[in-house]
Amino acid sequence: MSRQSVKQRLIRGLLVMLMVMSPLLWADEAGNAAADAADNNSGIAWGSLSSQEQQLLTPFAKQWATLPPERQQRLRKGIQRWSQMSPAERTRMRERFARWQQLPPEKRREVRRRFERFMSLPADERQRLRAGYRRFQDLPAEKREALRQRWQQLTPAQRRAIEERRLQQRQINRQQRLEIRREILRRQMQR
């Protein structure tokens, strides 16, 4: 197999990877892509694509005109994202795609369902969840593992109780939380 065809196959595979993984990797951009697609209902003419875009989108060339405009937009944005990634980011994306391909179909459905549920949340709630995830990722590996193990050792009832407390905490404002904490500290000091 020639070096060029290997390179083309790799690029095509990565393009497919971006299409499959982009909802999971760029969740915060999904709304922007939908808005852009809505602004451009007429689609993208194949001839208006740059030569690099056409080369990367070759697997879609025959059906390009029949693709929905929003899919054309997503493909084009995926290529733009890919071209702006560093080599390290591209390597990470390849690894993620390899893991995605190894998932059984039912696990993929679960991931898609969770993504849809996440995207249906209000923007402030999505932002809060992303911030919590970043805080978790910033913890040392051993601390993350200890937290995972502690969570896995909880019974379903204990997990539900924690989730209910979290919901209740989000429903009260900051001032109320401070007052509750002060009251708890006051009671502890009295003991």
ABEGO torsion letter per residue (X at the ends): XBAAAAAAAAAAAAAAAAAAAAAAABAAAAAAAAAAAAABAAEBBAAABBAAAAAAAAAAAAAAAABBAAAAAAAAAAAAAAAABBAAAAAAAAAAAAAAAABBAAAAAAAAAAAAAAAABBAAAAAAAAAAAAAAAABBAAAAAAAAAAAAABBAAAAAAAAAAAAAAAABBAAAAAAAAAAAAAAAAAX
